[in-house]
Amino acid sequence: MKKYILASLALVASAVSYANYLAELSGGYFYDNEGDSVMSANYVVLAYDDTVDLSSFILNSGDSFTDSSWMNGDSGTGIFALSVDSFSDGVAYSSMTIDNDLIPLNGDEKIAIIVWANPSDTSSFVIEEGASYCVFSPTLVPDEPLSGGDAWQLSPDNTGAFQFYFASVGAGGDIPDSYLTLSKVVVPEPAAMAAIFGALALAMAAWRRSKK
C-alpha cells in the first residue's frame, strides 16, 4: 500500500511539473501602403500586460525580440516574446507550448502580434530605422472580430489548447485590411534626430564661413 501511495504521489508531482498548454496562432494576409500583399516579413507573437497601450505602441530602431524573453531584454517594457519567426507566404503561423510557471508572467496577459519588414537586413529580429510594421490584436478592432478561434490571452489555469485566428477581408476574413497594413514606419529616436540636426547645423556654419 505504501509503495502504491508513493507511486501515485510521484505521478501527481510529474503531472504538476509538466503542466502546460498548446497555443496556435495563424493569420494573414498583410499589406503595404500601396495595398499590395506583403509575402515576406518577420513577426513576434507576444504577451503584454496592462501597462502597455497597444493603440499607441511604437517601435524604435534597435528594438529587438528573442524567443521566451522580454522585449529588449527589459521587463519594464511589459512585452514578452512568446515566439519570434518569419514568413514567406503571406501567412504568420506559430505553434507554441506555453508553461506559465516557466515564464515571468501572471498568466492573465493578453496576446498580440507585431509584423515588420526591415529595409535592409530582412532576416534580422532587430528593428531597423525605416522598417514598416503593424501591431495587431482583436482588441484593437471595433467589436473584436476574431475570425474564429479563442480570445487572445494566456491560459490562467495553465491548461488547455487554444487557437488564435485572424484573416483580413482580402483573405476572406472579417478583419479590415487596414488593421493588417504595415503602415507604421520606424523613425530615428529623439537623440538620433538631435545628433542629425546638430551635424546639419555644423555643416551649415562651416559652409557660411567658407563663403566669407
C-alpha positions, 0 to 999 in steps of 0.5 A, spaced: 500 500 500 505 504 501 509 503 495 502 504 491 501 511 495 508 513 493 507 511 486 501 515 485 504 521 489 510 521 484 505 521 478 501 527 481 508 531 482 510 529 474 503 531 472 504 538 476 511 539 473 509 538 466 503 542 466 502 546 460 498 548 454 498 548 446 497 555 443 496 556 435 496 562 432 495 563 424 493 569 420 494 573 414 494 576 409 498 583 410 499 589 406 503 595 404 501 602 403 500 601 396 495 595 398 499 590 395 500 583 399 506 583 403 509 575 402 515 576 406 516 579 413 518 577 420 513 577 426 513 576 434 507 573 437 507 576 444 504 577 451 503 584 454 500 586 460 496 592 462 501 597 462 502 597 455 497 601 450 497 597 444 493 603 440 499 607 441 505 602 441 511 604 437 517 601 435 524 604 435 530 602 431 534 597 435 528 594 438 529 587 438 525 580 440 528 573 442 524 567 443 521 566 451 524 573 453 522 580 454 522 585 449 529 588 449 531 584 454 527 589 459 521 587 463 519 594 464 517 594 457 511 589 459 512 585 452 514 578 452 516 574 446 512 568 446 515 566 439 519 570 434 519 567 426 518 569 419 514 568 413 514 567 406 507 566 404 503 571 406 501 567 412 504 568 420 503 561 423 506 559 430 505 553 434 507 554 441 507 550 448 506 555 453 508 553 461 506 559 465 510 557 471 516 557 466 515 564 464 515 571 468 508 572 467 501 572 471 498 568 466 492 573 465 496 577 459 493 578 453 496 576 446 498 580 440 502 580 434 507 585 431 509 584 423 515 588 420 519 588 414 526 591 415 529 595 409 535 592 409 537 586 413 530 582 412 532 576 416 534 580 422 529 580 429 532 587 430 528 593 428 531 597 423 530 605 422 525 605 416 522 598 417 514 598 416 510 594 421 503 593 424 501 591 431 495 587 431 490 584 436 482 583 436 482 588 441 484 593 437 478 592 432 471 595 433 467 589 436 473 584 436 472 580 430 476 574 431 475 570 425 474 564 429 478 561 434 479 563 442 480 570 445 487 572 445 490 571 452 494 566 456 491 560 459 490 562 467 489 555 469 495 553 465 491 548 461 488 547 455 489 548 447 487 554 444 487 557 437 488 564 435 485 566 428 485 572 424 484 573 416 483 580 413 477 581 408 482 580 402 483 573 405 476 572 406 476 574 413 472 579 417 478 583 419 479 590 415 485 590 411 487 596 414 488 593 421 493 588 417 497 594 413 504 595 415 503 602 415 507 604 421 514 606 419 520 606 424 523 613 425 530 615 428 529 616 436 529 623 439 537 623 440 538 620 433 534 626 430 538 631 435 545 628 433 542 629 425 540 636 426 546 638 430 551 635 424 546 639 419 547 645 423 555 644 423 555 643 416 551 649 415 556 654 419 562 651 416 559 652 409 557 660 411 564 661 413 567 658 407 563 663 403 566 669 407 
